[in-house]
Amino acid sequence: MLQTAQYSLGMIQDEVRQLIDRGIVSRHQPIYTLCKHIPAREWMRFETELERYDFLLRDRIGDLMCQECWDND
């Protein structure tokens, strides 16, 4: 999924949005579901970045995506 070792919240959201768009994950699933789609060696960095923004692995993927900016608002 993510190719670089450095994660940002925006990068995570972009990658998760692609997984949602392809129907691989749902906004209703917990964030920890994403670990199936992140290489195990990268998961710690991914998780650390989410924790920086107070996301818990039990939170819904939709909670992570609600931070999106919508152009039509």
N, C-alpha and C positions, 0 to 999 in steps of 0.2 A: 504494500500500500504506500506508505510514505518512504521516500528514498533517502532522505537526509537524516542525519543523527540529531539535528537541532529542530525542535518542535516549537511552534507558536500556536496560540489558540486559533488564530485565523487559518493556519495550515490544517489544523485538526478539523475545524469546521468545514473547510473545503473538501477534505477527503471523506468526511462523514456524509456530507451532502451528496457526493458521488455515489456512495454506498446506498443511500436512501433512494436516489433517483434510479439506480439499477435494480432496486427491489431486494437488495441483499440484506438490509436491516430495516427495521421499522422505527419510527419516532417513539413508539410506545415501549420499546425494549429498554432494559437497563444499559447504562454506558458500558458495564463490564462485558457485555456481549461483543463489543468491538475488539476485545483481545483475540478473538478468533481470526481477525483480519489484519492484525499487527504482528510483525515478526516478534517472537518471544524476546529476543535480545534487545528490541527497541521498546518493549512495553513499559519498562520502568521510566524511561524519559517521557513517554506519552502520558503516563499516569501522573508523573510529577508536574507536568505542565497543567493538567486538569486541576490538580490540587492547588496550584497557585491561584486559581480563580474560584476556589471553594466548591468545585464539583466533586460529588461523591460517586463512587462506582455504581451505587444502587440508584442514583438519579436516572431519570429517563433521558434517552438520546434527544428527545424533543426539547428538554430543558437546556441542553447544550446548544441546540440550534435556535432557541428563542433569542439568542444574542445577535442574530442576523440583522442586517440592515435591509430594509425593504425600500425599493425605489419609488413605489407607488403610495407610500404613506404620506 
